[in-house]
């Protein structure tokens, strides 16, 4: 999504220009996608530069992280003894060790 950035232009000398981007969304990403309430608390403690917080903006990464996966379809379990047997039909093709053993 689109969001508004507070951009200030600082000039050190004539040949170089530095753009200082301080945004709530930038700090949200830098601090491991913490909640906006915690960012506001950090701003009140002067630990993070004070910027405008847009509570309507949804972080795409956070939205994807909260998605749940569909559950797998259930499988039918066999209840009788020897109702279903699994075996390895390619057992004889196993490579041998130098001593002639097969594992």
MOTAKA-V816276 format. One line per field, one symbol per residue. ss: DSSP state (2 for helix, 1 for strand, 0 for the rest). Layout:
BEGIN
ss->???
END
This chain:
BEGIN
ss->0000011111100000111111022222220000022222222200000000000000022222200000000000000000000000002220000000000
END
